[in-house]
């Protein structure tokens, strides 16, 4: 019978994303990609460009959602 070796590897820390790609941001917001691009075009959502990638920061998503919530009041 062989003894189980204890792993000395450290568990990887979980890292929360700071920004999402367009597809993921649309999913997080509960809207379609076309609607998200429309909001970007209208200036409602400010994207971050990183090379050829277009990203939406978590802070921007929170701003849009909190703005929307305050508009409902």
PyMOL Python script that loads the backbone (N, CA, C, O; Angstrom):
from pymol import cmd

cmd.read_pdbstr("""\
ATOM      1  N   UNK A   1       0.851  -1.159   0.000  1.00  0.00           N
ATOM      2  CA  UNK A   1       0.000   0.000   0.000  1.00  0.00           C
ATOM      3  C   UNK A   1       0.907   1.235   0.000  1.00  0.00           C
ATOM      4  O   UNK A   1       1.830   1.333   0.808  1.00  0.00           O
ATOM      5  N   UNK A   2       0.639   2.169  -0.904  1.00  0.00           N
ATOM      6  CA  UNK A   2       1.465   3.367  -0.974  1.00  0.00           C
ATOM      7  C   UNK A   2       0.790   4.498  -0.220  1.00  0.00           C
ATOM      8  O   UNK A   2      -0.431   4.649  -0.233  1.00  0.00           O
ATOM      9  N   UNK A   3       1.611   5.271   0.423  1.00  0.00           N
ATOM     10  CA  UNK A   3       1.091   6.422   1.172  1.00  0.00           C
ATOM     11  C   UNK A   3       0.814   7.569   0.207  1.00  0.00           C
ATOM     12  O   UNK A   3       1.553   7.779  -0.755  1.00  0.00           O
ATOM     13  N   UNK A   4      -0.250   8.300   0.474  1.00  0.00           N
ATOM     14  CA  UNK A   4      -0.557   9.467  -0.340  1.00  0.00           C
ATOM     15  C   UNK A   4       0.420  10.582  -0.017  1.00  0.00           C
ATOM     16  O   UNK A   4       0.672  10.884   1.149  1.00  0.00           O
ATOM     17  N   UNK A   5       0.969  11.193  -1.061  1.00  0.00           N
ATOM     18  CA  UNK A   5       1.892  12.297  -0.851  1.00  0.00           C
ATOM     19  C   UNK A   5       1.101  13.576  -0.616  1.00  0.00           C
ATOM     20  O   UNK A   5       0.121  13.856  -1.306  1.00  0.00           O
ATOM     21  N   UNK A   6       1.541  14.333   0.359  1.00  0.00           N
ATOM     22  CA  UNK A   6       0.910  15.620   0.616  1.00  0.00           C
ATOM     23  C   UNK A   6       1.484  16.634  -0.358  1.00  0.00           C
ATOM     24  O   UNK A   6       2.699  16.736  -0.525  1.00  0.00           O
ATOM     25  N   UNK A   7       0.616  17.363  -0.982  1.00  0.00           N
ATOM     26  CA  UNK A   7       1.046  18.383  -1.925  1.00  0.00           C
ATOM     27  C   UNK A   7       1.526  19.609  -1.171  1.00  0.00           C
ATOM     28  O   UNK A   7       0.862  20.079  -0.247  1.00  0.00           O
ATOM     29  N   UNK A   8       2.678  20.123  -1.566  1.00  0.00           N
ATOM     30  CA  UNK A   8       3.212  21.322  -0.945  1.00  0.00           C
ATOM     31  C   UNK A   8       2.875  22.563  -1.758  1.00  0.00           C
ATOM     32  O   UNK A   8       3.281  23.672  -1.414  1.00  0.00           O
ATOM     33  N   UNK A   9       2.139  22.368  -2.822  1.00  0.00           N
ATOM     34  CA  UNK A   9       1.769  23.508  -3.663  1.00  0.00           C
ATOM     35  C   UNK A   9       0.772  24.392  -2.935  1.00  0.00           C
ATOM     36  O   UNK A   9      -0.160  23.913  -2.289  1.00  0.00           O
ATOM     37  N   UNK A  10       0.991  25.686  -3.056  1.00  0.00           N
ATOM     38  CA  UNK A  10       0.072  26.644  -2.442  1.00  0.00           C
ATOM     39  C   UNK A  10      -1.169  26.794  -3.304  1.00  0.00           C
ATOM     40  O   UNK A  10      -1.089  26.753  -4.531  1.00  0.00           O
ATOM     41  N   UNK A  11      -2.311  26.967  -2.665  1.00  0.00           N
ATOM     42  CA  UNK A  11      -3.521  27.202  -3.473  1.00  0.00           C
ATOM     43  C   UNK A  11      -3.410  28.551  -4.172  1.00  0.00           C
ATOM     44  O   UNK A  11      -2.891  29.515  -3.608  1.00  0.00           O
ATOM     45  N   UNK A  12      -3.900  28.609  -5.400  1.00  0.00           N
ATOM     46  CA  UNK A  12      -3.857  29.845  -6.161  1.00  0.00           C
ATOM     47  C   UNK A  12      -4.900  30.813  -5.615  1.00  0.00           C
ATOM     48  O   UNK A  12      -6.049  30.432  -5.388  1.00  0.00           O
ATOM     49  N   UNK A  13      -4.502  32.056  -5.407  1.00  0.00           N
ATOM     50  CA  UNK A  13      -5.488  33.031  -4.929  1.00  0.00           C
ATOM     51  C   UNK A  13      -6.488  33.361  -6.028  1.00  0.00           C
ATOM     52  O   UNK A  13      -6.153  33.349  -7.213  1.00  0.00           O
ATOM     53  N   UNK A  14      -7.695  33.650  -5.630  1.00  0.00           N
ATOM     54  CA  UNK A  14      -8.694  34.034  -6.619  1.00  0.00           C
ATOM     55  C   UNK A  14      -8.544  35.522  -6.889  1.00  0.00           C
ATOM     56  O   UNK A  14      -8.373  36.323  -5.970  1.00  0.00           O
ATOM     57  N   UNK A  15      -8.611  35.871  -8.148  1.00  0.00           N
ATOM     58  CA  UNK A  15      -8.447  37.261  -8.563  1.00  0.00           C
ATOM     59  C   UNK A  15      -9.720  37.698  -9.265  1.00  0.00           C
ATOM     60  O   UNK A  15     -10.172  37.055 -10.212  1.00  0.00           O
ATOM     61  N   UNK A  16     -10.287  38.785  -8.799  1.00  0.00           N
ATOM     62  CA  UNK A  16     -11.478  39.328  -9.443  1.00  0.00           C
ATOM     63  C   UNK A  16     -11.038  40.167 -10.633  1.00  0.00           C
ATOM     64  O   UNK A  16     -10.062  40.912 -10.538  1.00  0.00           O
ATOM     65  N   UNK A  17     -11.740  40.056 -11.744  1.00  0.00           N
ATOM     66  CA  UNK A  17     -11.350  40.839 -12.913  1.00  0.00           C
ATOM     67  C   UNK A  17     -11.589  42.331 -12.689  1.00  0.00           C
ATOM     68  O   UNK A  17     -12.516  42.719 -11.979  1.00  0.00           O
ATOM     69  N   UNK A  18     -10.754  43.154 -13.296  1.00  0.00           N
ATOM     70  CA  UNK A  18     -10.917  44.602 -13.244  1.00  0.00           C
ATOM     71  C   UNK A  18     -11.711  45.097 -14.440  1.00  0.00           C
ATOM     72  O   UNK A  18     -12.285  46.186 -14.410  1.00  0.00           O
ATOM     73  N   UNK A  19     -11.741  44.282 -15.502  1.00  0.00           N
ATOM     74  CA  UNK A  19     -12.466  44.657 -16.723  1.00  0.00           C
ATOM     75  C   UNK A  19     -12.906  43.394 -17.450  1.00  0.00           C
ATOM     76  O   UNK A  19     -12.329  42.319 -17.285  1.00  0.00           O
ATOM     77  N   UNK A  20     -13.948  43.560 -18.259  1.00  0.00           N
ATOM     78  CA  UNK A  20     -14.491  42.454 -19.052  1.00  0.00           C
ATOM     79  C   UNK A  20     -14.425  42.794 -20.526  1.00  0.00           C
ATOM     80  O   UNK A  20     -14.462  43.963 -20.910  1.00  0.00           O
ATOM     81  N   UNK A  21     -14.324  41.750 -21.358  1.00  0.00           N
ATOM     82  CA  UNK A  21     -14.461  41.980 -22.795  1.00  0.00           C
ATOM     83  C   UNK A  21     -15.928  42.293 -23.088  1.00  0.00           C
ATOM     84  O   UNK A  21     -16.782  42.164 -22.210  1.00  0.00           O
ATOM     85  N   UNK A  22     -16.212  42.697 -24.303  1.00  0.00           N
ATOM     86  CA  UNK A  22     -17.564  43.149 -24.662  1.00  0.00           C
ATOM     87  C   UNK A  22     -18.611  42.065 -24.425  1.00  0.00           C
ATOM     88  O   UNK A  22     -19.673  42.341 -23.868  1.00  0.00           O
ATOM     89  N   UNK A  23     -18.324  40.853 -24.838  1.00  0.00           N
ATOM     90  CA  UNK A  23     -19.289  39.764 -24.693  1.00  0.00           C
ATOM     91  C   UNK A  23     -19.600  39.489 -23.222  1.00  0.00           C
ATOM     92  O   UNK A  23     -20.763  39.340 -22.850  1.00  0.00           O
ATOM     93  N   UNK A  24     -18.571  39.421 -22.397  1.00  0.00           N
ATOM     94  CA  UNK A  24     -18.771  39.151 -20.982  1.00  0.00           C
ATOM     95  C   UNK A  24     -19.457  40.320 -20.293  1.00  0.00           C
ATOM     96  O   UNK A  24     -20.328  40.115 -19.448  1.00  0.00           O
ATOM     97  N   UNK A  25     -19.074  41.549 -20.646  1.00  0.00           N
ATOM     98  CA  UNK A  25     -19.710  42.735 -20.053  1.00  0.00           C
ATOM     99  C   UNK A  25     -21.201  42.760 -20.377  1.00  0.00           C
ATOM    100  O   UNK A  25     -22.023  43.085 -19.520  1.00  0.00           O
ATOM    101  N   UNK A  26     -21.546  42.416 -21.612  1.00  0.00           N
ATOM    102  CA  UNK A  26     -22.961  42.375 -21.992  1.00  0.00           C
ATOM    103  C   UNK A  26     -23.707  41.343 -21.153  1.00  0.00           C
ATOM    104  O   UNK A  26     -24.826  41.592 -20.703  1.00  0.00           O
ATOM    105  N   UNK A  27     -23.095  40.201 -20.947  1.00  0.00           N
ATOM    106  CA  UNK A  27     -23.712  39.155 -20.130  1.00  0.00           C
ATOM    107  C   UNK A  27     -23.897  39.633 -18.690  1.00  0.00           C
ATOM    108  O   UNK A  27     -24.955  39.431 -18.094  1.00  0.00           O
ATOM    109  N   UNK A  28     -22.861  40.269 -18.135  1.00  0.00           N
ATOM    110  CA  UNK A  28     -22.937  40.775 -16.764  1.00  0.00           C
ATOM    111  C   UNK A  28     -24.061  41.804 -16.641  1.00  0.00           C
ATOM    112  O   UNK A  28     -24.785  41.821 -15.646  1.00  0.00           O
ATOM    113  N   UNK A  29     -24.202  42.657 -17.649  1.00  0.00           N
ATOM    114  CA  UNK A  29     -25.241  43.686 -17.628  1.00  0.00           C
ATOM    115  C   UNK A  29     -26.628  43.131 -17.970  1.00  0.00           C
ATOM    116  O   UNK A  29     -27.636  43.797 -17.736  1.00  0.00           O
ATOM    117  N   UNK A  30     -26.679  41.930 -18.515  1.00  0.00           N
ATOM    118  CA  UNK A  30     -27.959  41.336 -18.887  1.00  0.00           C
ATOM    119  C   UNK A  30     -28.525  41.919 -20.172  1.00  0.00           C
ATOM    120  O   UNK A  30     -29.741  41.951 -20.363  1.00  0.00           O
ATOM    121  N   UNK A  31     -27.635  42.382 -21.060  1.00  0.00           N
ATOM    122  CA  UNK A  31     -28.062  42.940 -22.346  1.00  0.00           C
ATOM    123  C   UNK A  31     -27.300  42.243 -23.469  1.00  0.00           C
ATOM    124  O   UNK A  31     -26.365  41.484 -23.216  1.00  0.00           O
ATOM    125  N   UNK A  32     -27.699  42.499 -24.681  1.00  0.00           N
ATOM    126  CA  UNK A  32     -27.013  41.924 -25.828  1.00  0.00           C
ATOM    127  C   UNK A  32     -25.791  42.748 -26.221  1.00  0.00           C
ATOM    128  O   UNK A  32     -25.645  43.905 -25.828  1.00  0.00           O
ATOM    129  N   UNK A  33     -24.932  42.131 -26.996  1.00  0.00           N
ATOM    130  CA  UNK A  33     -23.711  42.793 -27.468  1.00  0.00           C
ATOM    131  C   UNK A  33     -24.057  44.007 -28.327  1.00  0.00           C
ATOM    132  O   UNK A  33     -23.414  45.050 -28.207  1.00  0.00           O
ATOM    133  N   UNK A  34     -25.056  43.884 -29.185  1.00  0.00           N
ATOM    134  CA  UNK A  34     -25.452  45.002 -30.038  1.00  0.00           C
ATOM    135  C   UNK A  34     -25.923  46.184 -29.206  1.00  0.00           C
ATOM    136  O   UNK A  34     -25.585  47.328 -29.510  1.00  0.00           O
ATOM    137  N   UNK A  35     -26.696  45.923 -28.162  1.00  0.00           N
ATOM    138  CA  UNK A  35     -27.163  46.977 -27.262  1.00  0.00           C
ATOM    139  C   UNK A  35     -25.979  47.634 -26.549  1.00  0.00           C
ATOM    140  O   UNK A  35     -25.950  48.855 -26.397  1.00  0.00           O
ATOM    141  N   UNK A  36     -25.008  46.835 -26.114  1.00  0.00           N
ATOM    142  CA  UNK A  36     -23.831  47.371 -25.444  1.00  0.00           C
ATOM    143  C   UNK A  36     -23.046  48.287 -26.382  1.00  0.00           C
ATOM    144  O   UNK A  36     -22.631  49.374 -25.981  1.00  0.00           O
ATOM    145  N   UNK A  37     -22.840  47.857 -27.626  1.00  0.00           N
ATOM    146  CA  UNK A  37     -22.144  48.711 -28.591  1.00  0.00           C
ATOM    147  C   UNK A  37     -22.927  50.006 -28.815  1.00  0.00           C
ATOM    148  O   UNK A  37     -22.326  51.067 -28.983  1.00  0.00           O
ATOM    149  N   UNK A  38     -24.246  49.931 -28.818  1.00  0.00           N
ATOM    150  CA  UNK A  38     -25.072  51.126 -28.960  1.00  0.00           C
ATOM    151  C   UNK A  38     -24.877  52.087 -27.798  1.00  0.00           C
ATOM    152  O   UNK A  38     -24.778  53.297 -28.001  1.00  0.00           O
ATOM    153  N   UNK A  39     -24.822  51.558 -26.587  1.00  0.00           N
ATOM    154  CA  UNK A  39     -24.601  52.387 -25.402  1.00  0.00           C
ATOM    155  C   UNK A  39     -23.213  53.032 -25.427  1.00  0.00           C
ATOM    156  O   UNK A  39     -23.037  54.169 -24.991  1.00  0.00           O
ATOM    157  N   UNK A  40     -22.243  52.294 -25.941  1.00  0.00           N
ATOM    158  CA  UNK A  40     -20.896  52.858 -26.091  1.00  0.00           C
ATOM    159  C   UNK A  40     -20.922  53.990 -27.117  1.00  0.00           C
ATOM    160  O   UNK A  40     -20.359  55.060 -26.883  1.00  0.00           O
ATOM    161  N   UNK A  41     -21.567  53.755 -28.233  1.00  0.00           N
ATOM    162  CA  UNK A  41     -21.660  54.757 -29.303  1.00  0.00           C
ATOM    163  C   UNK A  41     -22.368  56.022 -28.822  1.00  0.00           C
ATOM    164  O   UNK A  41     -21.994  57.130 -29.207  1.00  0.00           O
ATOM    165  N   UNK A  42     -23.401  55.857 -27.972  1.00  0.00           N
ATOM    166  CA  UNK A  42     -24.160  56.997 -27.438  1.00  0.00           C
ATOM    167  C   UNK A  42     -23.433  57.702 -26.294  1.00  0.00           C
ATOM    168  O   UNK A  42     -23.867  58.764 -25.847  1.00  0.00           O
ATOM    169  N   UNK A  43     -22.334  57.120 -25.818  1.00  0.00           N
ATOM    170  CA  UNK A  43     -21.581  57.730 -24.722  1.00  0.00           C
ATOM    171  C   UNK A  43     -22.091  57.371 -23.345  1.00  0.00           C
ATOM    172  O   UNK A  43     -21.636  57.935 -22.349  1.00  0.00           O
ATOM    173  N   UNK A  44     -23.034  56.437 -23.269  1.00  0.00           N
ATOM    174  CA  UNK A  44     -23.589  56.017 -21.973  1.00  0.00           C
ATOM    175  C   UNK A  44     -22.605  55.145 -21.198  1.00  0.00           C
ATOM    176  O   UNK A  44     -22.588  55.165 -19.967  1.00  0.00           O
ATOM    177  N   UNK A  45     -21.800  54.395 -21.908  1.00  0.00           N
ATOM    178  CA  UNK A  45     -20.788  53.530 -21.301  1.00  0.00           C
ATOM    179  C   UNK A  45     -19.450  53.884 -21.927  1.00  0.00           C
ATOM    180  O   UNK A  45     -19.319  53.959 -23.149  1.00  0.00           O
ATOM    181  N   UNK A  46     -18.449  54.104 -21.062  1.00  0.00           N
ATOM    182  CA  UNK A  46     -17.113  54.468 -21.535  1.00  0.00           C
ATOM    183  C   UNK A  46     -16.222  53.232 -21.552  1.00  0.00           C
ATOM    184  O   UNK A  46     -15.924  52.668 -20.499  1.00  0.00           O
ATOM    185  N   UNK A  47     -15.799  52.811 -22.724  1.00  0.00           N
ATOM    186  CA  UNK A  47     -14.916  51.649 -22.817  1.00  0.00           C
ATOM    187  C   UNK A  47     -13.456  52.039 -22.587  1.00  0.00           C
ATOM    188  O   UNK A  47     -13.096  53.215 -22.614  1.00  0.00           O
ATOM    189  N   UNK A  48     -12.639  51.030 -22.362  1.00  0.00           N
ATOM    190  CA  UNK A  48     -11.197  51.189 -22.286  1.00  0.00           C
ATOM    191  C   UNK A  48     -10.629  50.408 -23.457  1.00  0.00           C
ATOM    192  O   UNK A  48     -10.978  49.244 -23.658  1.00  0.00           O
ATOM    193  N   UNK A  49      -9.766  51.032 -24.223  1.00  0.00           N
ATOM    194  CA  UNK A  49      -9.136  50.350 -25.347  1.00  0.00           C
ATOM    195  C   UNK A  49      -7.743  49.915 -24.917  1.00  0.00           C
ATOM    196  O   UNK A  49      -6.960  50.720 -24.414  1.00  0.00           O
ATOM    197  N   UNK A  50      -7.446  48.668 -25.113  1.00  0.00           N
ATOM    198  CA  UNK A  50      -6.145  48.110 -24.776  1.00  0.00           C
ATOM    199  C   UNK A  50      -5.646  47.389 -26.018  1.00  0.00           C
ATOM    200  O   UNK A  50      -5.999  46.236 -26.266  1.00  0.00           O
ATOM    201  N   UNK A  51      -4.826  48.079 -26.788  1.00  0.00           N
ATOM    202  CA  UNK A  51      -4.430  47.534 -28.083  1.00  0.00           C
ATOM    203  C   UNK A  51      -5.653  47.477 -28.968  1.00  0.00           C
ATOM    204  O   UNK A  51      -6.333  48.485 -29.159  1.00  0.00           O
ATOM    205  N   UNK A  52      -5.937  46.318 -29.506  1.00  0.00           N
ATOM    206  CA  UNK A  52      -7.128  46.139 -30.349  1.00  0.00           C
ATOM    207  C   UNK A  52      -8.353  45.721 -29.542  1.00  0.00           C
ATOM    208  O   UNK A  52      -9.461  45.647 -30.074  1.00  0.00           O
ATOM    209  N   UNK A  53      -8.151  45.451 -28.267  1.00  0.00           N
ATOM    210  CA  UNK A  53      -9.258  44.989 -27.425  1.00  0.00           C
ATOM    211  C   UNK A  53     -10.042  46.155 -26.861  1.00  0.00           C
ATOM    212  O   UNK A  53      -9.478  47.194 -26.516  1.00  0.00           O
ATOM    213  N   UNK A  54     -11.342  45.971 -26.772  1.00  0.00           N
ATOM    214  CA  UNK A  54     -12.221  46.932 -26.119  1.00  0.00           C
ATOM    215  C   UNK A  54     -12.738  46.276 -24.852  1.00  0.00           C
ATOM    216  O   UNK A  54     -13.334  45.200 -24.890  1.00  0.00           O
ATOM    217  N   UNK A  55     -12.500  46.940 -23.731  1.00  0.00           N
ATOM    218  CA  UNK A  55     -12.892  46.398 -22.434  1.00  0.00           C
ATOM    219  C   UNK A  55     -13.814  47.369 -21.724  1.00  0.00           C
ATOM    220  O   UNK A  55     -13.787  48.576 -21.964  1.00  0.00           O
ATOM    221  N   UNK A  56     -14.629  46.812 -20.842  1.00  0.00           N
ATOM    222  CA  UNK A  56     -15.491  47.603 -19.973  1.00  0.00           C
ATOM    223  C   UNK A  56     -15.058  47.299 -18.546  1.00  0.00           C
ATOM    224  O   UNK A  56     -15.076  46.144 -18.121  1.00  0.00           O
ATOM    225  N   UNK A  57     -14.667  48.337 -17.804  1.00  0.00           N
ATOM    226  CA  UNK A  57     -14.192  48.106 -16.442  1.00  0.00           C
ATOM    227  C   UNK A  57     -15.360  47.759 -15.514  1.00  0.00           C
ATOM    228  O   UNK A  57     -16.507  48.130 -15.764  1.00  0.00           O
ATOM    229  N   UNK A  58     -15.045  47.059 -14.472  1.00  0.00           N
ATOM    230  CA  UNK A  58     -16.040  46.717 -13.456  1.00  0.00           C
ATOM    231  C   UNK A  58     -16.586  48.002 -12.844  1.00  0.00           C
ATOM    232  O   UNK A  58     -17.783  48.102 -12.573  1.00  0.00           O
ATOM    233  N   UNK A  59     -15.718  48.981 -12.624  1.00  0.00           N
ATOM    234  CA  UNK A  59     -16.138  50.266 -12.059  1.00  0.00           C
ATOM    235  C   UNK A  59     -17.153  50.955 -12.972  1.00  0.00           C
ATOM    236  O   UNK A  59     -18.113  51.554 -12.487  1.00  0.00           O
ATOM    237  N   UNK A  60     -16.946  50.873 -14.296  1.00  0.00           N
ATOM    238  CA  UNK A  60     -17.882  51.482 -15.249  1.00  0.00           C
ATOM    239  C   UNK A  60     -19.226  50.759 -15.209  1.00  0.00           C
ATOM    240  O   UNK A  60     -20.277  51.398 -15.267  1.00  0.00           O
ATOM    241  N   UNK A  61     -19.200  49.449 -15.113  1.00  0.00           N
ATOM    242  CA  UNK A  61     -20.448  48.680 -15.008  1.00  0.00           C
ATOM    243  C   UNK A  61     -21.191  49.070 -13.731  1.00  0.00           C
ATOM    244  O   UNK A  61     -22.406  49.267 -13.752  1.00  0.00           O
ATOM    245  N   UNK A  62     -20.461  49.181 -12.621  1.00  0.00           N
ATOM    246  CA  UNK A  62     -21.088  49.588 -11.365  1.00  0.00           C
ATOM    247  C   UNK A  62     -21.666  50.997 -11.466  1.00  0.00           C
ATOM    248  O   UNK A  62     -22.742  51.263 -10.931  1.00  0.00           O
ATOM    249  N   UNK A  63     -20.958  51.905 -12.148  1.00  0.00           N
ATOM    250  CA  UNK A  63     -21.448  53.275 -12.319  1.00  0.00           C
ATOM    251  C   UNK A  63     -22.757  53.285 -13.101  1.00  0.00           C
ATOM    252  O   UNK A  63     -23.712  53.963 -12.724  1.00  0.00           O
ATOM    253  N   UNK A  64     -22.789  52.534 -14.182  1.00  0.00           N
ATOM    254  CA  UNK A  64     -23.989  52.487 -15.018  1.00  0.00           C
ATOM    255  C   UNK A  64     -25.155  51.894 -14.240  1.00  0.00           C
ATOM    256  O   UNK A  64     -26.271  52.409 -14.308  1.00  0.00           O
ATOM    257  N   UNK A  65     -24.911  50.831 -13.513  1.00  0.00           N
ATOM    258  CA  UNK A  65     -25.985  50.193 -12.751  1.00  0.00           C
ATOM    259  C   UNK A  65     -26.471  51.075 -11.612  1.00  0.00           C
ATOM    260  O   UNK A  65     -27.671  51.122 -11.343  1.00  0.00           O
ATOM    261  N   UNK A  66     -25.564  51.776 -10.935  1.00  0.00           N
ATOM    262  CA  UNK A  66     -25.992  52.646  -9.838  1.00  0.00           C
ATOM    263  C   UNK A  66     -26.717  53.873 -10.374  1.00  0.00           C
ATOM    264  O   UNK A  66     -27.651  54.366  -9.742  1.00  0.00           O
ATOM    265  N   UNK A  67     -26.298  54.368 -11.528  1.00  0.00           N
ATOM    266  CA  UNK A  67     -26.973  55.498 -12.173  1.00  0.00           C
ATOM    267  C   UNK A  67     -28.388  55.085 -12.563  1.00  0.00           C
ATOM    268  O   UNK A  67     -29.341  55.839 -12.367  1.00  0.00           O
ATOM    269  N   UNK A  68     -28.516  53.885 -13.113  1.00  0.00           N
ATOM    270  CA  UNK A  68     -29.816  53.377 -13.517  1.00  0.00           C
ATOM    271  C   UNK A  68     -30.729  53.212 -12.301  1.00  0.00           C
ATOM    272  O   UNK A  68     -31.923  53.504 -12.363  1.00  0.00           O
ATOM    273  N   UNK A  69     -30.152  52.741 -11.200  1.00  0.00           N
ATOM    274  CA  UNK A  69     -30.943  52.544  -9.980  1.00  0.00           C
ATOM    275  C   UNK A  69     -31.414  53.882  -9.422  1.00  0.00           C
ATOM    276  O   UNK A  69     -32.539  53.993  -8.935  1.00  0.00           O
ATOM    277  N   UNK A  70     -30.552  54.899  -9.493  1.00  0.00           N
ATOM    278  CA  UNK A  70     -30.955  56.210  -8.974  1.00  0.00           C
ATOM    279  C   UNK A  70     -31.981  56.885  -9.892  1.00  0.00           C
ATOM    280  O   UNK A  70     -32.766  57.708  -9.423  1.00  0.00           O
ATOM    281  N   UNK A  71     -31.990  56.558 -11.172  1.00  0.00           N
ATOM    282  CA  UNK A  71     -32.979  57.093 -12.098  1.00  0.00           C
ATOM    283  C   UNK A  71     -34.369  56.530 -11.817  1.00  0.00           C
ATOM    284  O   UNK A  71     -35.372  57.177 -12.120  1.00  0.00           O
ATOM    285  N   UNK A  72     -34.436  55.326 -11.240  1.00  0.00           N
ATOM    286  CA  UNK A  72     -35.709  54.668 -10.961  1.00  0.00           C
ATOM    287  C   UNK A  72     -36.420  55.275  -9.758  1.00  0.00           C
ATOM    288  O   UNK A  72     -37.606  55.019  -9.549  1.00  0.00           O
ATOM    289  N   UNK A  73     -35.723  56.063  -8.978  1.00  0.00           N
ATOM    290  CA  UNK A  73     -36.310  56.628  -7.748  1.00  0.00           C
ATOM    291  C   UNK A  73     -37.128  57.837  -7.995  1.00  0.00           C
ATOM    292  O   UNK A  73     -37.678  58.413  -7.057  1.00  0.00           O
TER     293      UNK A  73
END
""", "prot")
cmd.dss("prot")
cmd.show_as("cartoon", "prot")
cmd.util.cbc("prot")
cmd.orient("prot")
